[in-house]
Amino acid sequence: QVQLLESGGGLVQAGGSLRLSCAASGSIGRAYTMGWYRQAPGKQRELVATITSYGGTNYADSVKGRFTISGDNAKSTVYLQMSSLKPEDTAVYYCYSNSFGYDYWGQGTQVTVSS
């Protein structure tokens, strides 16, 4: 079982920056994927970015060049540095992990970007 604890959401003006953190606890193993999804009101949950324990990354086209995902394997923690934020980035951001073939989700953290 893996538990994911998110932090770092909040309110920011357009063009600003925020950093999200997600710490995993439990039996995550040595080979895993962690990352972030988001869900805006009335929309489906969508991929933002993921990173594997080997350092491979994947980004949604809408955030490429603005968001950077990074990880600390020793701490089982993943970070999402968000820059040049836009109002359309407003959503609940969910931390995600896939470990031993199982998906795990955090409780979500609200990110609101004002225009």
C-alpha positions in Angstrom: 0.0 0.0 0.0 1.2 3.5 -0.9 0.1 6.8 0.5 0.6 10.0 -1.3 0.7 13.4 0.5 0.5 16.5 -1.6 1.4 20.1 -0.7 2.0 23.4 -2.4 -1.3 24.4 -4.1 -2.8 27.9 -3.8 -3.9 31.0 -5.5 -1.5 32.8 -7.9 -1.8 35.5 -10.5 -1.4 34.7 -14.2 2.2 34.6 -15.1 3.2 33.5 -11.6 4.8 30.3 -10.3 3.9 27.6 -7.9 5.7 24.4 -6.8 3.8 21.2 -5.9 5.3 18.4 -3.9 4.2 14.9 -3.4 5.7 12.5 -0.9 5.0 8.8 -1.1 5.1 6.5 1.9 4.7 2.8 2.1 6.0 0.0 -0.2 6.7 2.0 -3.4 9.5 -0.2 -4.5 12.5 0.8 -6.6 10.8 0.9 -10.0 7.8 3.2 -10.2 6.2 6.1 -11.9 5.0 9.2 -10.2 3.4 12.3 -11.5 0.5 14.7 -11.6 -2.9 14.8 -13.2 -5.4 17.6 -13.0 -9.1 18.0 -13.2 -10.9 21.3 -13.9 -14.6 21.8 -13.1 -16.7 20.0 -15.7 -13.8 18.4 -17.4 -12.2 15.0 -17.3 -9.0 14.3 -15.3 -6.0 14.8 -17.6 -2.3 14.0 -17.5 0.0 16.9 -16.6 3.4 15.2 -16.2 5.0 12.0 -15.0 8.5 10.8 -14.1 9.9 7.3 -13.6 12.3 6.2 -10.9 14.9 6.0 -13.7 14.3 9.7 -14.6 12.2 9.4 -17.8 9.7 12.2 -18.1 6.5 12.8 -20.0 4.5 16.1 -20.3 1.2 17.1 -21.7 1.6 19.4 -24.7 -0.3 22.2 -22.9 2.4 22.5 -20.2 5.6 21.8 -22.1 8.1 24.6 -21.6 6.2 25.9 -18.6 6.2 23.0 -16.1 9.1 20.9 -14.9 8.7 17.6 -13.1 11.6 16.3 -10.9 12.0 13.5 -8.4 14.1 12.6 -5.4 14.3 8.8 -5.2 15.8 8.8 -1.7 12.8 10.6 -0.4 10.2 9.0 -2.8 9.1 12.6 -3.5 8.1 14.2 -6.8 8.0 17.9 -7.5 6.1 20.0 -10.1 7.5 23.4 -10.8 4.9 25.4 -12.6 5.8 28.7 -14.2 4.1 31.1 -16.6 0.8 30.0 -15.1 -2.4 30.7 -17.1 -6.0 30.8 -15.9 -6.7 27.6 -17.8 -4.2 25.8 -15.5 -6.8 26.3 -12.7 -7.7 22.8 -11.5 -7.4 20.3 -8.7 -4.0 18.7 -9.1 -3.7 15.0 -8.1 -0.5 13.2 -7.3 -0.3 9.8 -9.0 1.9 6.8 -8.5 2.1 3.4 -10.2 4.0 0.8 -8.2 4.0 -3.0 -8.7 1.2 -2.5 -11.2 -1.1 -0.7 -8.9 -2.3 2.9 -9.3 -2.5 5.2 -6.3 -3.8 8.8 -6.0 -3.4 11.6 -3.6 -6.3 13.6 -2.2 -5.7 16.5 -4.6 -4.6 20.1 -4.1 -6.3 23.2 -5.6 -4.4 25.4 -7.9 -6.2 28.7 -8.9 -4.7 31.1 -11.4 -6.4 34.5 -11.5 -6.4 36.7 -14.6 
